[in-house]
Amino acid sequence: MAHSKMTDISVSPRISQSDLKYARRHLDDKCDSLLILFRLLRSGYLTDIKIICGDRKWSAHKAILGSRSQWLKNAMGGGPEQGLIDEIRIEDQDSDLVDCILVYLYTGGMSRSFSFLEITYLPH
């Protein structure tokens, strides 16, 4: 039954054509699990935190973010109190870069290229 739910979210109208193109090009060859995680990020299915940067918002999963980023783990409280945090605002950053970093945290791949300075400017 869980598999059918994953199939449902994989065809979510919230997944753009460019997202699908990226997924096919970079994730299909690696493994189905990465593609499932990518679709999970884009679908908003069972999310428990919002990431806000400028006028863009992402729905994400604390377990994935906290396990992949110490900075995000700390921002969420990093302990039992993390259940109280339901939103993280990232100011003064390019929203495309934040999107790229979220894709990286979920899949280990980058959906586009950024300079070293752009990436290292993010808090970590």
Protein Blocks (a to p, Z undefined) as FASTA:
>chain_A
ZZmmmmmmmmgcklcfklmmmmmmmmmmmomklmmmmmmmmnopaiabdcdehjbccddd
fklmmmmomklmmmnnopaklmmpcbdcdehiafklmmmmmmmmmnopafbdcdfklmmm
pcZZ
